[in-house]
Amino acid sequence: MPHGEDLPVPEPPKDYTLNSEMEEEDTEKTEPHEEEPTDPDFQGPASESPHKLTQNELNDLVRSLELPKVKAELLASRMKQWKYVDEGLKITLYRYRQKILEEFFIVEGILVACKDVDGLFKALNMNHCSDEWRLFIDSSKVSLKAVLLYNGNVLPFIPVAHAFGIKESGDSMKQLLQYIKYDTYKWNICADLKVIALLLGLQLGYTKFPCFLYEWDSRVKAHHCQKDIACQKDFGTRTQKCKASFTG
């Protein structure tokens, strides 16, 4: 800045003194502060106390975290111990949360199957369209289970049937399909070759020709390649009957 007669060069002071009051005023001016909202409808927090979760909010949290019953009850117990939830919240609610879905299932001996698939989907807040779901069946020597899988695996699977200790046969498969009302929904079935053989009425074992016209009473591999004489004479008729059995 140019200096002249009207604006002389200032001289620095020789003595310096510290004034605490002036420093406090300077710091108050320089410190950032929150601006008050200009919106007349804005309402700030009523109090600084933490928000306590309600029963519905805690249920949504458990559902989002996909916690099982034991861990959900443990989470609710700890949060109630730390006073993060309402006083009237029930911790033991998660022990019996399956009761909401029990009315859609039926128990016949050792078989548990869903008798109302549409009602089950409504209880789970999901839409059921049979073209968008496929039925997966898995069978072993000790158990039989069936679940619904969504095409594309975007949604979680829905268990619809389970049995423990049931005999691995076509009658058990037929009983399972009757209880879940397969004739009504007509889902596409996906399974391994053993289950497919049970559903189509084919014989099991290590047979080379799994035709329904003849059966093997043993698993001797030396005799598995020998076809029945009647089937050898009329191979075309046997093939047509097999195709009819598959389509039927």
MODELLER restraints for C-alpha pairs under 7 A, 6 or more apart:
rsr = mdl.restraints
at = mdl.atoms
rsr.add(forms.Gaussian(group=physical.xy_distance, feature=features.Distance(at['CA:3:A'], at['CA:9:A']), mean=6.34, stdev=0.5))
rsr.add(forms.Gaussian(group=physical.xy_distance, feature=features.Distance(at['CA:52:A'], at['CA:84:A']), mean=4.89, stdev=0.5))
rsr.add(forms.Gaussian(group=physical.xy_distance, feature=features.Distance(at['CA:52:A'], at['CA:85:A']), mean=4.46, stdev=0.5))
rsr.add(forms.Gaussian(group=physical.xy_distance, feature=features.Distance(at['CA:52:A'], at['CA:86:A']), mean=5.83, stdev=0.5))
rsr.add(forms.Gaussian(group=physical.xy_distance, feature=features.Distance(at['CA:53:A'], at['CA:84:A']), mean=6.35, stdev=0.5))
rsr.add(forms.Gaussian(group=physical.xy_distance, feature=features.Distance(at['CA:53:A'], at['CA:85:A']), mean=4.47, stdev=0.5))
rsr.add(forms.Gaussian(group=physical.xy_distance, feature=features.Distance(at['CA:53:A'], at['CA:86:A']), mean=6.20, stdev=0.5))
rsr.add(forms.Gaussian(group=physical.xy_distance, feature=features.Distance(at['CA:54:A'], at['CA:85:A']), mean=6.14, stdev=0.5))
rsr.add(forms.Gaussian(group=physical.xy_distance, feature=features.Distance(at['CA:54:A'], at['CA:86:A']), mean=5.81, stdev=0.5))
rsr.add(forms.Gaussian(group=physical.xy_distance, feature=features.Distance(at['CA:54:A'], at['CA:89:A']), mean=6.97, stdev=0.5))
rsr.add(forms.Gaussian(group=physical.xy_distance, feature=features.Distance(at['CA:55:A'], at['CA:89:A']), mean=5.76, stdev=0.5))
rsr.add(forms.Gaussian(group=physical.xy_distance, feature=features.Distance(at['CA:62:A'], at['CA:72:A']), mean=6.18, stdev=0.5))
rsr.add(forms.Gaussian(group=physical.xy_distance, feature=features.Distance(at['CA:69:A'], at['CA:94:A']), mean=5.55, stdev=0.5))
rsr.add(forms.Gaussian(group=physical.xy_distance, feature=features.Distance(at['CA:69:A'], at['CA:95:A']), mean=6.02, stdev=0.5))
rsr.add(forms.Gaussian(group=physical.xy_distance, feature=features.Distance(at['CA:72:A'], at['CA:94:A']), mean=6.70, stdev=0.5))
rsr.add(forms.Gaussian(group=physical.xy_distance, feature=features.Distance(at['CA:73:A'], at['CA:91:A']), mean=5.87, stdev=0.5))
rsr.add(forms.Gaussian(group=physical.xy_distance, feature=features.Distance(at['CA:73:A'], at['CA:92:A']), mean=6.65, stdev=0.5))
rsr.add(forms.Gaussian(group=physical.xy_distance, feature=features.Distance(at['CA:73:A'], at['CA:94:A']), mean=6.06, stdev=0.5))
rsr.add(forms.Gaussian(group=physical.xy_distance, feature=features.Distance(at['CA:76:A'], at['CA:91:A']), mean=5.78, stdev=0.5))
rsr.add(forms.Gaussian(group=physical.xy_distance, feature=features.Distance(at['CA:77:A'], at['CA:91:A']), mean=6.25, stdev=0.5))
rsr.add(forms.Gaussian(group=physical.xy_distance, feature=features.Distance(at['CA:79:A'], at['CA:85:A']), mean=6.31, stdev=0.5))
rsr.add(forms.Gaussian(group=physical.xy_distance, feature=features.Distance(at['CA:101:A'], at['CA:120:A']), mean=6.82, stdev=0.5))
rsr.add(forms.Gaussian(group=physical.xy_distance, feature=features.Distance(at['CA:104:A'], at['CA:114:A']), mean=5.76, stdev=0.5))
rsr.add(forms.Gaussian(group=physical.xy_distance, feature=features.Distance(at['CA:104:A'], at['CA:115:A']), mean=5.77, stdev=0.5))
rsr.add(forms.Gaussian(group=physical.xy_distance, feature=features.Distance(at['CA:104:A'], at['CA:116:A']), mean=5.31, stdev=0.5))
rsr.add(forms.Gaussian(group=physical.xy_distance, feature=features.Distance(at['CA:104:A'], at['CA:119:A']), mean=6.81, stdev=0.5))
rsr.add(forms.Gaussian(group=physical.xy_distance, feature=features.Distance(at['CA:104:A'], at['CA:120:A']), mean=6.08, stdev=0.5))
rsr.add(forms.Gaussian(group=physical.xy_distance, feature=features.Distance(at['CA:105:A'], at['CA:112:A']), mean=6.73, stdev=0.5))
rsr.add(forms.Gaussian(group=physical.xy_distance, feature=features.Distance(at['CA:105:A'], at['CA:113:A']), mean=5.48, stdev=0.5))
rsr.add(forms.Gaussian(group=physical.xy_distance, feature=features.Distance(at['CA:105:A'], at['CA:114:A']), mean=4.21, stdev=0.5))
rsr.add(forms.Gaussian(group=physical.xy_distance, feature=features.Distance(at['CA:105:A'], at['CA:115:A']), mean=5.40, stdev=0.5))
rsr.add(forms.Gaussian(group=physical.xy_distance, feature=features.Distance(at['CA:106:A'], at['CA:112:A']), mean=5.77, stdev=0.5))
rsr.add(forms.Gaussian(group=physical.xy_distance, feature=features.Distance(at['CA:106:A'], at['CA:113:A']), mean=5.52, stdev=0.5))
rsr.add(forms.Gaussian(group=physical.xy_distance, feature=features.Distance(at['CA:106:A'], at['CA:114:A']), mean=6.20, stdev=0.5))
rsr.add(forms.Gaussian(group=physical.xy_distance, feature=features.Distance(at['CA:106:A'], at['CA:115:A']), mean=6.22, stdev=0.5))
rsr.add(forms.Gaussian(group=physical.xy_distance, feature=features.Distance(at['CA:107:A'], at['CA:113:A']), mean=6.67, stdev=0.5))
rsr.add(forms.Gaussian(group=physical.xy_distance, feature=features.Distance(at['CA:110:A'], at['CA:163:A']), mean=5.54, stdev=0.5))
rsr.add(forms.Gaussian(group=physical.xy_distance, feature=features.Distance(at['CA:110:A'], at['CA:164:A']), mean=6.24, stdev=0.5))
rsr.add(forms.Gaussian(group=physical.xy_distance, feature=features.Distance(at['CA:111:A'], at['CA:162:A']), mean=5.98, stdev=0.5))
rsr.add(forms.Gaussian(group=physical.xy_distance, feature=features.Distance(at['CA:111:A'], at['CA:163:A']), mean=4.43, stdev=0.5))
rsr.add(forms.Gaussian(group=physical.xy_distance, feature=features.Distance(at['CA:112:A'], at['CA:161:A']), mean=5.49, stdev=0.5))
rsr.add(forms.Gaussian(group=physical.xy_distance, feature=features.Distance(at['CA:112:A'], at['CA:162:A']), mean=5.31, stdev=0.5))
rsr.add(forms.Gaussian(group=physical.xy_distance, feature=features.Distance(at['CA:112:A'], at['CA:163:A']), mean=6.16, stdev=0.5))
rsr.add(forms.Gaussian(group=physical.xy_distance, feature=features.Distance(at['CA:113:A'], at['CA:160:A']), mean=5.65, stdev=0.5))
rsr.add(forms.Gaussian(group=physical.xy_distance, feature=features.Distance(at['CA:113:A'], at['CA:161:A']), mean=4.10, stdev=0.5))
rsr.add(forms.Gaussian(group=physical.xy_distance, feature=features.Distance(at['CA:113:A'], at['CA:162:A']), mean=6.47, stdev=0.5))
rsr.add(forms.Gaussian(group=physical.xy_distance, feature=features.Distance(at['CA:113:A'], at['CA:179:A']), mean=6.21, stdev=0.5))
rsr.add(forms.Gaussian(group=physical.xy_distance, feature=features.Distance(at['CA:113:A'], at['CA:180:A']), mean=6.28, stdev=0.5))
rsr.add(forms.Gaussian(group=physical.xy_distance, feature=features.Distance(at['CA:114:A'], at['CA:160:A']), mean=5.05, stdev=0.5))
rsr.add(forms.Gaussian(group=physical.xy_distance, feature=features.Distance(at['CA:114:A'], at['CA:161:A']), mean=6.20, stdev=0.5))
rsr.add(forms.Gaussian(group=physical.xy_distance, feature=features.Distance(at['CA:114:A'], at['CA:179:A']), mean=6.95, stdev=0.5))
rsr.add(forms.Gaussian(group=physical.xy_distance, feature=features.Distance(at['CA:114:A'], at['CA:180:A']), mean=5.52, stdev=0.5))
rsr.add(forms.Gaussian(group=physical.xy_distance, feature=features.Distance(at['CA:115:A'], at['CA:179:A']), mean=6.04, stdev=0.5))
rsr.add(forms.Gaussian(group=physical.xy_distance, feature=features.Distance(at['CA:115:A'], at['CA:180:A']), mean=5.51, stdev=0.5))
rsr.add(forms.Gaussian(group=physical.xy_distance, feature=features.Distance(at['CA:118:A'], at['CA:128:A']), mean=6.47, stdev=0.5))
rsr.add(forms.Gaussian(group=physical.xy_distance, feature=features.Distance(at['CA:121:A'], at['CA:127:A']), mean=6.27, stdev=0.5))
rsr.add(forms.Gaussian(group=physical.xy_distance, feature=features.Distance(at['CA:121:A'], at['CA:128:A']), mean=6.23, stdev=0.5))
rsr.add(forms.Gaussian(group=physical.xy_distance, feature=features.Distance(at['CA:130:A'], at['CA:185:A']), mean=5.80, stdev=0.5))
rsr.add(forms.Gaussian(group=physical.xy_distance, feature=features.Distance(at['CA:130:A'], at['CA:186:A']), mean=6.99, stdev=0.5))
rsr.add(forms.Gaussian(group=physical.xy_distance, feature=features.Distance(at['CA:130:A'], at['CA:187:A']), mean=5.74, stdev=0.5))
rsr.add(forms.Gaussian(group=physical.xy_distance, feature=features.Distance(at['CA:131:A'], at['CA:187:A']), mean=6.81, stdev=0.5))
rsr.add(forms.Gaussian(group=physical.xy_distance, feature=features.Distance(at['CA:132:A'], at['CA:150:A']), mean=6.10, stdev=0.5))
rsr.add(forms.Gaussian(group=physical.xy_distance, feature=features.Distance(at['CA:132:A'], at['CA:151:A']), mean=5.65, stdev=0.5))
rsr.add(forms.Gaussian(group=physical.xy_distance, feature=features.Distance(at['CA:133:A'], at['CA:148:A']), mean=6.18, stdev=0.5))
rsr.add(forms.Gaussian(group=physical.xy_distance, feature=features.Distance(at['CA:133:A'], at['CA:149:A']), mean=5.54, stdev=0.5))
rsr.add(forms.Gaussian(group=physical.xy_distance, feature=features.Distance(at['CA:133:A'], at['CA:150:A']), mean=4.59, stdev=0.5))
rsr.add(forms.Gaussian(group=physical.xy_distance, feature=features.Distance(at['CA:133:A'], at['CA:151:A']), mean=5.72, stdev=0.5))
rsr.add(forms.Gaussian(group=physical.xy_distance, feature=features.Distance(at['CA:133:A'], at['CA:187:A']), mean=6.56, stdev=0.5))
rsr.add(forms.Gaussian(group=physical.xy_distance, feature=features.Distance(at['CA:134:A'], at['CA:148:A']), mean=5.64, stdev=0.5))
rsr.add(forms.Gaussian(group=physical.xy_distance, feature=features.Distance(at['CA:134:A'], at['CA:149:A']), mean=5.31, stdev=0.5))
rsr.add(forms.Gaussian(group=physical.xy_distance, feature=features.Distance(at['CA:134:A'], at['CA:150:A']), mean=6.49, stdev=0.5))
rsr.add(forms.Gaussian(group=physical.xy_distance, feature=features.Distance(at['CA:134:A'], at['CA:187:A']), mean=5.19, stdev=0.5))
rsr.add(forms.Gaussian(group=physical.xy_distance, feature=features.Distance(at['CA:134:A'], at['CA:188:A']), mean=4.81, stdev=0.5))
rsr.add(forms.Gaussian(group=physical.xy_distance, feature=features.Distance(at['CA:134:A'], at['CA:189:A']), mean=5.84, stdev=0.5))
rsr.add(forms.Gaussian(group=physical.xy_distance, feature=features.Distance(at['CA:134:A'], at['CA:190:A']), mean=6.99, stdev=0.5))
rsr.add(forms.Gaussian(group=physical.xy_distance, feature=features.Distance(at['CA:135:A'], at['CA:146:A']), mean=6.85, stdev=0.5))
rsr.add(forms.Gaussian(group=physical.xy_distance, feature=features.Distance(at['CA:135:A'], at['CA:147:A']), mean=5.96, stdev=0.5))
rsr.add(forms.Gaussian(group=physical.xy_distance, feature=features.Distance(at['CA:135:A'], at['CA:148:A']), mean=4.77, stdev=0.5))
rsr.add(forms.Gaussian(group=physical.xy_distance, feature=features.Distance(at['CA:135:A'], at['CA:149:A']), mean=6.34, stdev=0.5))
rsr.add(forms.Gaussian(group=physical.xy_distance, feature=features.Distance(at['CA:135:A'], at['CA:187:A']), mean=5.86, stdev=0.5))
rsr.add(forms.Gaussian(group=physical.xy_distance, feature=features.Distance(at['CA:135:A'], at['CA:188:A']), mean=5.97, stdev=0.5))
rsr.add(forms.Gaussian(group=physical.xy_distance, feature=features.Distance(at['CA:135:A'], at['CA:189:A']), mean=4.75, stdev=0.5))
rsr.add(forms.Gaussian(group=physical.xy_distance, feature=features.Distance(at['CA:135:A'], at['CA:190:A']), mean=6.15, stdev=0.5))
rsr.add(forms.Gaussian(group=physical.xy_distance, feature=features.Distance(at['CA:136:A'], at['CA:146:A']), mean=5.58, stdev=0.5))
rsr.add(forms.Gaussian(group=physical.xy_distance, feature=features.Distance(at['CA:136:A'], at['CA:147:A']), mean=5.39, stdev=0.5))
rsr.add(forms.Gaussian(group=physical.xy_distance, feature=features.Distance(at['CA:136:A'], at['CA:148:A']), mean=6.14, stdev=0.5))
rsr.add(forms.Gaussian(group=physical.xy_distance, feature=features.Distance(at['CA:136:A'], at['CA:149:A']), mean=6.85, stdev=0.5))
rsr.add(forms.Gaussian(group=physical.xy_distance, feature=features.Distance(at['CA:136:A'], at['CA:189:A']), mean=5.90, stdev=0.5))
rsr.add(forms.Gaussian(group=physical.xy_distance, feature=features.Distance(at['CA:136:A'], at['CA:190:A']), mean=4.97, stdev=0.5))
rsr.add(forms.Gaussian(group=physical.xy_distance, feature=features.Distance(at['CA:136:A'], at['CA:191:A']), mean=5.79, stdev=0.5))
rsr.add(forms.Gaussian(group=physical.xy_distance, feature=features.Distance(at['CA:137:A'], at['CA:145:A']), mean=5.94, stdev=0.5))
rsr.add(forms.Gaussian(group=physical.xy_distance, feature=features.Distance(at['CA:137:A'], at['CA:146:A']), mean=4.45, stdev=0.5))
rsr.add(forms.Gaussian(group=physical.xy_distance, feature=features.Distance(at['CA:137:A'], at['CA:147:A']), mean=6.72, stdev=0.5))
rsr.add(forms.Gaussian(group=physical.xy_distance, feature=features.Distance(at['CA:137:A'], at['CA:190:A']), mean=6.82, stdev=0.5))
rsr.add(forms.Gaussian(group=physical.xy_distance, feature=features.Distance(at['CA:137:A'], at['CA:191:A']), mean=5.51, stdev=0.5))
rsr.add(forms.Gaussian(group=physical.xy_distance, feature=features.Distance(at['CA:138:A'], at['CA:144:A']), mean=6.01, stdev=0.5))
rsr.add(forms.Gaussian(group=physical.xy_distance, feature=features.Distance(at['CA:138:A'], at['CA:145:A']), mean=5.54, stdev=0.5))
rsr.add(forms.Gaussian(group=physical.xy_distance, feature=features.Distance(at['CA:138:A'], at['CA:146:A']), mean=6.40, stdev=0.5))
rsr.add(forms.Gaussian(group=physical.xy_distance, feature=features.Distance(at['CA:138:A'], at['CA:191:A']), mean=6.45, stdev=0.5))
rsr.add(forms.Gaussian(group=physical.xy_distance, feature=features.Distance(at['CA:139:A'], at['CA:145:A']), mean=6.56, stdev=0.5))
rsr.add(forms.Gaussian(group=physical.xy_distance, feature=features.Distance(at['CA:139:A'], at['CA:195:A']), mean=6.68, stdev=0.5))
rsr.add(forms.Gaussian(group=physical.xy_distance, feature=features.Distance(at['CA:140:A'], at['CA:168:A']), mean=6.96, stdev=0.5))
rsr.add(forms.Gaussian(group=physical.xy_distance, feature=features.Distance(at['CA:141:A'], at['CA:168:A']), mean=6.30, stdev=0.5))
rsr.add(forms.Gaussian(group=physical.xy_distance, feature=features.Distance(at['CA:142:A'], at['CA:164:A']), mean=5.82, stdev=0.5))
rsr.add(forms.Gaussian(group=physical.xy_distance, feature=features.Distance(at['CA:142:A'], at['CA:165:A']), mean=4.74, stdev=0.5))
rsr.add(forms.Gaussian(group=physical.xy_distance, feature=features.Distance(at['CA:142:A'], at['CA:166:A']), mean=6.60, stdev=0.5))
rsr.add(forms.Gaussian(group=physical.xy_distance, feature=features.Distance(at['CA:143:A'], at['CA:163:A']), mean=5.50, stdev=0.5))
rsr.add(forms.Gaussian(group=physical.xy_distance, feature=features.Distance(at['CA:143:A'], at['CA:164:A']), mean=4.29, stdev=0.5))
rsr.add(forms.Gaussian(group=physical.xy_distance, feature=features.Distance(at['CA:143:A'], at['CA:165:A']), mean=5.58, stdev=0.5))
rsr.add(forms.Gaussian(group=physical.xy_distance, feature=features.Distance(at['CA:143:A'], at['CA:166:A']), mean=6.23, stdev=0.5))
rsr.add(forms.Gaussian(group=physical.xy_distance, feature=features.Distance(at['CA:144:A'], at['CA:162:A']), mean=5.65, stdev=0.5))
rsr.add(forms.Gaussian(group=physical.xy_distance, feature=features.Distance(at['CA:144:A'], at['CA:163:A']), mean=5.05, stdev=0.5))
rsr.add(forms.Gaussian(group=physical.xy_distance, feature=features.Distance(at['CA:144:A'], at['CA:164:A']), mean=6.43, stdev=0.5))
rsr.add(forms.Gaussian(group=physical.xy_distance, feature=features.Distance(at['CA:145:A'], at['CA:161:A']), mean=5.48, stdev=0.5))
rsr.add(forms.Gaussian(group=physical.xy_distance, feature=features.Distance(at['CA:145:A'], at['CA:162:A']), mean=4.24, stdev=0.5))
rsr.add(forms.Gaussian(group=physical.xy_distance, feature=features.Distance(at['CA:145:A'], at['CA:163:A']), mean=6.30, stdev=0.5))
rsr.add(forms.Gaussian(group=physical.xy_distance, feature=features.Distance(at['CA:146:A'], at['CA:159:A']), mean=6.26, stdev=0.5))
rsr.add(forms.Gaussian(group=physical.xy_distance, feature=features.Distance(at['CA:146:A'], at['CA:160:A']), mean=5.83, stdev=0.5))
rsr.add(forms.Gaussian(group=physical.xy_distance, feature=features.Distance(at['CA:146:A'], at['CA:161:A']), mean=5.02, stdev=0.5))
rsr.add(forms.Gaussian(group=physical.xy_distance, feature=features.Distance(at['CA:146:A'], at['CA:162:A']), mean=6.40, stdev=0.5))
rsr.add(forms.Gaussian(group=physical.xy_distance, feature=features.Distance(at['CA:147:A'], at['CA:157:A']), mean=6.48, stdev=0.5))
rsr.add(forms.Gaussian(group=physical.xy_distance, feature=features.Distance(at['CA:147:A'], at['CA:158:A']), mean=5.46, stdev=0.5))
rsr.add(forms.Gaussian(group=physical.xy_distance, feature=features.Distance(at['CA:147:A'], at['CA:159:A']), mean=4.17, stdev=0.5))
rsr.add(forms.Gaussian(group=physical.xy_distance, feature=features.Distance(at['CA:147:A'], at['CA:160:A']), mean=5.34, stdev=0.5))
rsr.add(forms.Gaussian(group=physical.xy_distance, feature=features.Distance(at['CA:147:A'], at['CA:161:A']), mean=6.87, stdev=0.5))
rsr.add(forms.Gaussian(group=physical.xy_distance, feature=features.Distance(at['CA:148:A'], at['CA:157:A']), mean=5.56, stdev=0.5))
rsr.add(forms.Gaussian(group=physical.xy_distance, feature=features.Distance(at['CA:148:A'], at['CA:158:A']), mean=5.04, stdev=0.5))
rsr.add(forms.Gaussian(group=physical.xy_distance, feature=features.Distance(at['CA:148:A'], at['CA:159:A']), mean=6.28, stdev=0.5))
rsr.add(forms.Gaussian(group=physical.xy_distance, feature=features.Distance(at['CA:149:A'], at['CA:157:A']), mean=4.92, stdev=0.5))
rsr.add(forms.Gaussian(group=physical.xy_distance, feature=features.Distance(at['CA:149:A'], at['CA:158:A']), mean=6.86, stdev=0.5))
rsr.add(forms.Gaussian(group=physical.xy_distance, feature=features.Distance(at['CA:150:A'], at['CA:157:A']), mean=6.69, stdev=0.5))
rsr.add(forms.Gaussian(group=physical.xy_distance, feature=features.Distance(at['CA:169:A'], at['CA:198:A']), mean=6.32, stdev=0.5))
rsr.add(forms.Gaussian(group=physical.xy_distance, feature=features.Distance(at['CA:170:A'], at['CA:198:A']), mean=4.93, stdev=0.5))
rsr.add(forms.Gaussian(group=physical.xy_distance, feature=features.Distance(at['CA:170:A'], at['CA:199:A']), mean=6.05, stdev=0.5))
rsr.add(forms.Gaussian(group=physical.xy_distance, feature=features.Distance(at['CA:170:A'], at['CA:201:A']), mean=6.56, stdev=0.5))
rsr.add(forms.Gaussian(group=physical.xy_distance, feature=features.Distance(at['CA:173:A'], at['CA:199:A']), mean=6.67, stdev=0.5))
rsr.add(forms.Gaussian(group=physical.xy_distance, feature=features.Distance(at['CA:197:A'], at['CA:203:A']), mean=6.77, stdev=0.5))
rsr.add(forms.Gaussian(group=physical.xy_distance, feature=features.Distance(at['CA:197:A'], at['CA:204:A']), mean=7.00, stdev=0.5))
rsr.add(forms.Gaussian(group=physical.xy_distance, feature=features.Distance(at['CA:200:A'], at['CA:245:A']), mean=6.98, stdev=0.5))
rsr.add(forms.Gaussian(group=physical.xy_distance, feature=features.Distance(at['CA:200:A'], at['CA:246:A']), mean=6.04, stdev=0.5))
rsr.add(forms.Gaussian(group=physical.xy_distance, feature=features.Distance(at['CA:201:A'], at['CA:212:A']), mean=6.72, stdev=0.5))
rsr.add(forms.Gaussian(group=physical.xy_distance, feature=features.Distance(at['CA:202:A'], at['CA:210:A']), mean=5.94, stdev=0.5))
rsr.add(forms.Gaussian(group=physical.xy_distance, feature=features.Distance(at['CA:202:A'], at['CA:211:A']), mean=6.14, stdev=0.5))
rsr.add(forms.Gaussian(group=physical.xy_distance, feature=features.Distance(at['CA:202:A'], at['CA:212:A']), mean=5.20, stdev=0.5))
rsr.add(forms.Gaussian(group=physical.xy_distance, feature=features.Distance(at['CA:203:A'], at['CA:210:A']), mean=5.72, stdev=0.5))
rsr.add(forms.Gaussian(group=physical.xy_distance, feature=features.Distance(at['CA:203:A'], at['CA:211:A']), mean=6.93, stdev=0.5))
rsr.add(forms.Gaussian(group=physical.xy_distance, feature=features.Distance(at['CA:203:A'], at['CA:212:A']), mean=6.39, stdev=0.5))
rsr.add(forms.Gaussian(group=physical.xy_distance, feature=features.Distance(at['CA:203:A'], at['CA:215:A']), mean=6.54, stdev=0.5))
rsr.add(forms.Gaussian(group=physical.xy_distance, feature=features.Distance(at['CA:205:A'], at['CA:219:A']), mean=6.79, stdev=0.5))
rsr.add(forms.Gaussian(group=physical.xy_distance, feature=features.Distance(at['CA:206:A'], at['CA:219:A']), mean=6.57, stdev=0.5))
rsr.add(forms.Gaussian(group=physical.xy_distance, feature=features.Distance(at['CA:207:A'], at['CA:224:A']), mean=5.53, stdev=0.5))
rsr.add(forms.Gaussian(group=physical.xy_distance, feature=features.Distance(at['CA:208:A'], at['CA:224:A']), mean=6.13, stdev=0.5))
rsr.add(forms.Gaussian(group=physical.xy_distance, feature=features.Distance(at['CA:208:A'], at['CA:225:A']), mean=6.22, stdev=0.5))
rsr.add(forms.Gaussian(group=physical.xy_distance, feature=features.Distance(at['CA:231:A'], at['CA:238:A']), mean=6.37, stdev=0.5))
